[in-house]
Amino acid sequence: MKNGDIENGRVRYRRKKTGQPLSIKLTEQADKIITKYYKTENKNDYVFPILKEGNEYNSYRTGIRILNKRLKTIGTEAKVKAPLSSYVARHSWATIAKRSGIPTSIISEGLAHNTEKTTQIYLDSFEDETLDNANDIIVGDL
């Protein structure tokens, strides 16, 4: 993310994988993190000191590898059952949105997918307990 991608309290960019444009409102928490790293007014400078100019792809791959390694360590120390990764964060956002009743079309847009069918891959099935509770409510009313 470059400084020029931040404008009027939003991050605007185009997802490289799909070419989909995104405009995301900065939350208070995200704004605090960005403010911590924002060091220059140059719109072409990266906000976070991770990528190196001229070798963005390799820097990105290395950065993701390091991030995922550190997330796995955090997950292990926190006794999280599944290994944490950047993918898990994306998948979790989609699952929480689904369970909060947000329509698949909106989730798909938030993930910058080209189709809702792609989004279905991300969406976790309801846990047995959730379905059991729904069934108890329905059967209990008979």
Secondary structure as UniProt FT lines:
FT   HELIX           3..5
FT   STRAND          6..7
FT   TURN            8..9
FT   STRAND          10..14
FT   TURN            16..18
FT   STRAND          21..25
FT   HELIX           28..37
FT   TURN            43..44
FT   TURN            49..50
FT   TURN            53..54
FT   HELIX           56..77
FT   TURN            78..79
FT   HELIX           86..99
FT   TURN            100..101
FT   HELIX           104..110
FT   TURN            111..112
FT   HELIX           116..122
FT   HELIX           128..140
//
